[in-house]
Every structure is written in structure tokens, then in C-alpha cells.
Amino acid sequence: MANIGRLTTELIAKDRIVNISASNVLMNQSALSFDDFIVTKNFATVTYTGNGDTQDITTGISSVDFTQPNNGSGYYNKRVGSGFAVIADNTVDLITSSNDTSSVDNWTAGNDANISSDGTTLSVNADTTDYPKATEIISLDAGTYALSCNLGGTTPLFNISNDNGLDISISTSKLITFTIDDTVDCTISCTMNGTEDDDTATFSNLSILPLADNGDGSCVCNVSKVHIKGRSEATHNEVFDGLRGKGVCITTNDTRKEDAYDVLTAFNVNGISLSSTGGINADTETYIAYQTLYTHIKWGKTNQDKRYIEAYNPVTRETMIMYEMSSSAGNKLPTSIGVKSELVEIKNLATAEDWLVQTEGLADTEKLVLNTDAAKGAI
């Protein structure tokens, strides 16, 4: 079997997803009781008929979306920016779910501004050309934070500052990080950066959240991978998972990069939810869905200081890893399955490329391509 470090660095890309499995399922499982094997359903296959409307598909597997806060684990992976990157602006992106300071209320108008809020979006309206703004003061404990907000309207300027020298400005929607040494009040402001009367600047979904430890970390969290294929109609093989988040998919029969596809709308306590969009839920068409459970999350840095996030199942010895590229050979990607991997599938999330497959029996220099019917070839 090819060394996983070599396998994951000979094709260089921005972000990748890798699926790994091993057959030694029950090795070294002395810590697991008999009940663990009875009550935990690790894999499910179901057939269903599309209805052209929203519907829930029951699989018997309970899982969550790890990219959403309050998923029960205490952490979440806040994917933002182009390409739904595992890394946002080269910052650590694993965020604790507690102490959410998001707010668009309790703002004070200044500079001839009229402000309004619907609980999600704050609007700053200009009566003059005097760059009107709205401000709010919040108190933050010492620590490292991730800040994000969606900016809209007439080119707004978002700023957060304090008396200890913090002064950060944002003019485009993105996630940034900042550190506060001591508990201190911070002033956040939204300024309408235009020069026309009656224009409006807006921002929404403001989040100022404490970051998880920059080092290695882990948590117990059920996430799953869902593979859906049409039976009565020709469809792509669509793959969704809770590590990358609902609403995005990759396709095993195509080279396409990860795309937005709001068809799988939720991971539930007993399966998944689908939207009315055709493709995997067209009226009267039949489909088959496969769901695989991963019960633990681990994150950290590779030997080349590149970020990875892993979902794995210690019972089935399967793992799914989202990781950041390296521009140098020798980037080693850790796994938590505890045995030698026998099958590895890798897909570039940011660029249209073939699916790379290596399996036991292939030489280090050989590969299979999942999205074609070609025989083995050279890497």
C-alpha cells in the first residue's frame, strides 16, 4: 500500500477530501462493550421514491452537520470563502460553539445615520453624505477570536477596535482572526462608505466567536457521508457529508470540483432531509442512498504545518479527512484508524480533477481513477 504521506502530496491542490478504509474492523476494540455493537448502526442502505417536494429519508443513522454551531459537540468547522475552503484566509477555522456574541441589536446611530434592524440584518441609511455609521460596544474576554459578517448595500466598512490597540477593518465579507490579551470593551462599527444620500449599507450574521486551541484537538461527534444515485433515471453519483456541510456535493463519476447543491438540506437523528430540487428527489423517480457513520472528530496540523480535520469511526476503521494542500512533497496526513489503510480515495475540492484511488496491491507509482473505467495507470 502506498504511504499516505506520499499519496496526499504528489497531487497539489488547495483543499482535498480523502476517504480511507481498512478491513481489520474489530482489532483492538477491548474498550468497546457488546452494547456498542448492538445500538450503533454504522452503515445503512435505503431505496426511496422521489416526490418532487421536501421529504425525510429514514436510514436509522443519527448524525449532524459539523459546519453548523450548536451541533452538540462544542465545536464546529466554520467554512467560509471561495471554494468552501477547509482553511479560511489561512486561519484556524475550528470554533467553539459557546459564547456567541453575534448581535445586530442595541446599536447607536451616529453621523446623521438612520439605523434599523430586523434581528439578523442591520441597515445604516444616509440622510447626508457624511459617512454615517452605527456603533455598539461589547465586552470580550482575553483570547483568540474569529470574526465574520456578511456586508451588503453601499460598500460598508466594518471595524472593531479597543483602547489596547486593536484596530481591524473589513470591507469585504470574510472571516478574520484577532487576539485580545485582557478582558476589555471593544467598539464595533458599521460605516456607510458611500457618498450619495439615501443609500443604505447593511451587514448580517455578525459572529465574534472564540477559536478552538490552535494545536491538536478532538471531540465525539456523529457525522455521516451520504452517497445517492438514481435508479430509474440517469443521475450523477452525488456525495454529501457532515464534515464539509450540507448544501455542497462532490460527484464520484465526474471530475467536478465541490459545488453548491442545496438538495440534501439536513442530517437528522434518523436519516437525512431532501429539498424539492430534482436530481435526487424528482417526482416518481426511484433512488438508492448509502449512509456511512463516523463517530469522532480530530483536528490538527501535518508535519508541514498544514491544517486537517478528520472524521473517523474506531469500530469500522473508516476515516474521512479534509485537509489543506502542501506545495512540497512529504506532507504526511495522520489517520486515527489504528491499522494499515487498504483503500484510499482522494478528490480535489477546489479544482476539477480526477478522483485518485490507491489500494493494496498497487505500487506506490500506480493509481486507479474512480471517475473513469480506465485500467490502472502511473501517478
C-alpha positions in Angstrom: 0.0 0.0 0.0 1.3 3.4 -0.9 2.5 5.6 2.0 -0.3 8.0 2.9 2.0 10.9 3.2 3.3 10.5 -0.3 -0.1 9.8 -1.7 -1.5 13.0 -0.4 1.2 15.3 -1.6 2.1 14.2 -5.2 -1.0 16.0 -6.5 -1.1 19.5 -5.1 -4.3 21.4 -4.7 -5.9 23.9 -2.3 -8.1 21.6 -0.4 -8.9 17.9 -0.6 -11.1 15.2 0.9 -9.8 11.7 1.4 -11.7 8.6 2.3 -9.8 5.7 3.8 -10.9 2.2 5.0 -9.4 -0.9 6.4 -10.7 -4.4 6.8 -9.4 -5.1 10.3 -12.6 -3.9 11.8 -12.6 -5.5 15.2 -8.9 -5.2 16.1 -8.0 -3.7 19.5 -11.6 -2.9 20.5 -11.4 -4.1 24.1 -12.7 -0.8 25.3 -16.0 -1.3 23.5 -18.8 -3.2 25.1 -21.2 -5.6 23.4 -23.9 -3.0 23.6 -21.7 -0.6 21.4 -22.1 -3.0 18.5 -25.9 -3.5 19.2 -27.0 0.1 19.4 -24.7 1.7 16.9 -25.7 1.5 13.2 -22.6 2.3 11.2 -23.9 1.8 7.7 -27.3 1.9 6.0 -28.6 1.4 2.5 -32.1 2.5 1.6 -34.2 2.9 -1.5 -36.8 5.6 -1.9 -39.1 7.3 -4.4 -38.8 11.0 -5.1 -41.8 13.1 -4.5 -40.7 16.4 -6.1 -41.2 18.1 -2.7 -39.4 18.1 0.6 -39.1 14.8 2.4 -37.2 13.0 5.1 -35.4 9.7 4.3 -35.2 7.3 7.2 -31.9 5.4 7.5 -31.7 4.7 11.2 -28.4 6.7 11.4 -28.2 9.8 13.6 -25.7 12.5 12.5 -25.2 16.2 12.5 -23.7 18.9 10.3 -20.3 19.8 11.8 -20.1 23.1 9.9 -23.1 24.4 12.0 -22.8 25.8 15.5 -24.6 24.1 18.4 -24.2 20.7 16.8 -23.8 19.1 20.3 -20.0 18.6 20.2 -18.9 22.0 21.5 -17.1 22.8 18.2 -17.8 23.5 14.6 -15.9 24.0 11.3 -16.8 27.4 10.0 -16.2 27.1 6.3 -16.2 30.4 4.5 -14.7 32.0 1.4 -14.3 30.8 -2.1 -14.1 27.1 -2.7 -15.8 26.3 0.7 -12.2 26.1 2.0 -11.2 24.0 4.9 -8.9 26.9 5.8 -10.3 30.5 5.7 -7.7 33.1 4.9 -5.1 30.8 6.3 -6.6 30.9 9.8 -7.6 28.2 12.2 -11.2 27.6 11.5 -12.4 25.3 14.2 -14.5 27.4 16.5 -16.1 26.7 19.9 -19.9 26.9 19.8 -20.2 28.7 23.1 -20.1 32.5 23.9 -21.6 33.6 20.6 -21.5 37.4 20.7 -23.5 37.8 17.5 -25.8 40.8 17.6 -27.4 43.3 15.4 -29.4 45.0 18.2 -28.5 47.7 20.7 -26.7 49.8 18.1 -26.3 53.6 18.4 -26.7 55.8 15.3 -24.1 58.5 14.6 -23.1 60.9 11.8 -26.7 61.6 10.7 -27.5 57.9 10.3 -30.8 56.2 10.5 -30.4 52.6 11.5 -32.8 49.7 11.6 -32.6 46.0 12.4 -34.8 43.0 11.8 -32.8 40.8 14.3 -30.5 39.5 11.6 -29.5 42.4 9.4 -28.5 45.9 10.4 -29.2 48.7 7.9 -27.4 52.1 8.1 -29.2 54.7 5.9 -27.7 58.0 4.9 -29.5 61.3 5.2 -26.4 63.2 4.2 -23.1 62.5 2.6 -21.3 62.5 6.0 -20.4 58.8 6.0 -23.0 57.8 8.6 -22.3 54.9 10.9 -23.7 52.8 13.7 -21.7 51.6 16.7 -22.1 49.0 19.5 -19.8 48.3 22.5 -19.3 44.7 23.6 -17.1 43.1 26.2 -14.7 40.2 25.2 -12.6 38.1 27.5 -8.9 37.5 26.7 -8.5 35.0 23.9 -8.3 34.5 20.2 -11.5 35.1 18.2 -12.9 34.6 14.7 -14.9 37.4 13.3 -17.2 37.2 10.3 -20.1 39.2 8.9 -21.8 39.5 5.5 -21.5 43.0 4.1 -24.0 44.4 1.6 -25.5 47.6 0.2 -23.4 50.6 -0.5 -19.8 49.4 0.3 -19.9 49.4 4.1 -16.8 49.4 6.2 -16.9 47.2 9.3 -14.4 48.0 12.1 -13.6 46.6 15.6 -11.3 48.4 18.0 -10.4 48.8 21.6 -8.2 51.0 23.8 -5.4 48.4 23.9 -4.5 48.9 20.2 -6.9 46.6 18.4 -8.0 48.2 15.2 -9.3 45.9 12.4 -11.3 47.0 9.4 -13.2 44.8 6.9 -14.6 46.0 3.6 -15.5 42.6 2.1 -17.3 39.6 3.6 -14.7 37.2 5.0 -13.5 35.6 8.2 -10.6 37.0 10.1 -9.0 36.3 13.5 -7.8 38.6 16.2 -6.4 38.2 19.8 -7.2 40.1 23.0 -4.7 39.9 25.8 -7.1 41.1 28.6 -10.8 41.3 29.1 -11.8 44.7 27.6 -14.7 46.5 26.0 -14.5 46.7 22.2 -16.3 49.1 19.9 -17.7 47.6 16.7 -19.0 49.9 14.0 -20.5 49.8 10.5 -19.9 52.8 8.4 -21.6 53.6 5.1 -18.6 54.2 2.8 -20.6 55.8 0.0 -21.2 59.5 -0.8 -24.8 59.5 -2.0 -27.9 60.5 0.0 -30.4 57.8 0.8 -28.0 54.9 0.1 -28.0 52.0 2.6 -25.2 49.9 4.0 -26.0 46.6 5.6 -24.4 43.7 7.4 -25.8 40.5 8.6 -24.9 37.3 10.5 -22.3 39.0 12.6 -20.3 36.4 14.6 -17.4 37.0 17.0 -16.6 33.6 18.3 -13.7 32.1 20.4 -11.4 29.8 18.4 -10.5 26.3 19.4 -7.0 25.5 20.5 -4.6 26.2 17.7 -3.0 22.8 18.4 -4.4 19.3 18.1 -7.9 18.6 19.4 -10.7 16.2 19.2 -14.4 15.6 20.1 -17.0 13.0 20.0 -19.5 13.9 17.2 -21.6 11.8 14.9 -21.2 12.9 11.3 -22.0 10.9 8.2 -21.3 10.5 4.5 -24.3 10.1 2.1 -24.0 8.7 -1.4 -27.1 8.9 -3.6 -27.7 7.5 -7.1 -30.8 7.5 -9.4 -32.2 4.0 -10.2 -35.0 4.8 -12.6 -33.3 7.9 -14.2 -29.8 8.7 -15.2 -28.1 10.8 -12.5 -24.7 11.6 -11.2 -23.3 9.8 -8.1 -23.7 12.6 -5.6 -21.8 12.6 -2.3 -22.6 14.7 0.7 -21.1 14.6 4.2 -21.3 16.4 7.6 -17.6 17.3 7.7 -17.9 19.5 4.6 -21.5 20.5 5.4 -25.0 20.3 3.8 -25.7 22.0 0.6 -22.4 21.1 -1.1 -21.5 18.0 -3.0 -18.8 16.1 -4.9 -19.5 13.6 -7.7 -17.7 10.3 -8.0 -18.4 9.8 -11.7 -17.1 13.2 -12.7 -14.0 15.5 -12.2 -16.1 18.4 -11.0 -14.9 20.4 -8.0 -17.1 20.7 -4.9 -20.2 22.7 -5.9 -23.1 24.3 -4.1 -26.1 21.9 -4.4 -28.9 22.6 -1.9 -30.6 19.2 -2.2 -29.6 17.5 1.0 -30.9 20.0 3.5 -30.2 18.4 6.8 -28.6 15.5 8.7 -31.2 14.2 11.2 -31.5 12.0 14.2 -32.8 9.2 12.0 -31.5 9.9 8.5 -31.5 12.9 6.1 -33.8 15.6 4.7 -34.1 16.4 1.0 -35.4 19.6 -0.8 -37.8 19.7 -3.7 -34.9 20.1 -6.2 -34.7 17.4 -8.9 -31.7 15.2 -9.3 -32.1 13.1 -6.2 -35.7 13.7 -5.4 -37.7 14.1 -8.7 -41.3 13.1 -8.5 -42.0 9.3 -9.0 -38.3 8.5 -9.8 -36.5 5.9 -7.6 -33.1 6.3 -5.9 -30.7 4.4 -3.6 -28.9 6.1 -0.8 -25.9 4.8 1.2 -25.1 6.4 4.6 -21.8 5.8 6.5 -21.4 6.9 10.1 -18.3 8.5 11.6 -18.4 8.9 15.4 -15.3 11.1 16.2 -13.7 14.3 15.0 -10.0 15.1 15.3 -8.1 18.2 14.0 -4.5 19.4 13.9 -1.5 20.2 11.7 0.5 17.9 9.5 4.3 17.7 9.7 4.4 20.6 7.2 2.1 22.8 9.3 -1.0 22.3 7.1 -4.4 22.0 8.6 -6.5 18.9 8.6 -9.9 17.8 10.0 -10.7 14.1 10.3 -14.0 12.3 10.9 -13.4 8.6 11.8 -15.1 5.5 13.2 -13.0 3.4 15.5 -15.3 0.4 15.1 -15.4 0.2 11.3 -11.9 1.6 10.8 -13.0 4.1 8.2 -11.9 7.7 8.1 -12.7 10.8 6.1 -10.2 13.7 6.1 -10.5 17.2 4.8 -7.1 18.8 4.5 -5.1 21.8 3.2 -2.6 21.3 0.4 1.1 21.4 0.6 3.4 22.7 -2.1 6.2 20.4 -1.0 6.5 16.6 -1.2 6.5 14.7 2.1 3.3 16.2 3.7 2.1 13.4 6.0 -1.6 13.1 6.7 -2.3 11.4 10.1 -5.2 9.0 10.4 -6.9 7.6 13.5 -8.0 4.1 12.4 -5.0 2.4 14.0 -4.4 -0.1 11.2 -2.8 -0.1 7.8 -5.1 1.5 5.2 -6.2 -0.7 2.3 -8.2 1.7 0.2 -7.7 5.4 -0.3 -9.8 7.8 -2.4 -8.8 11.5 -2.9 -10.8 14.3 -4.5 -9.6 17.9 -5.1 -12.4 20.1 -3.7 -11.2 23.4 -5.3 -10.3 22.3 -8.8 -11.8 19.9 -11.4 -9.5 16.9 -11.2 -9.8 13.1 -11.4 -10.5 11.0 -8.3 -7.3 9.4 -7.3 -7.6 5.9 -5.9 -4.9 3.7 -4.4 -5.5 0.2 -3.0 -3.5 -2.6 -1.5 -1.7 -4.4 -4.4 -0.8 -1.3 -6.3 2.7 0.0 -6.4 3.5 3.5 -5.0 3.7 4.8 -8.5 0.4 3.3 -9.7 -3.2 4.6 -9.4 -6.8 3.9 -10.3 -9.2 6.7 -11.4 -12.6 6.4 -9.8 -14.5 8.5 -12.3 -13.4 6.5 -15.4 -13.3 2.9 -16.5 -9.6 3.0 -17.3 -7.2 0.4 -16.1 -4.5 1.2 -13.6 -2.0 3.8 -14.6 1.0 5.7 -13.5 0.8 8.5 -10.9 
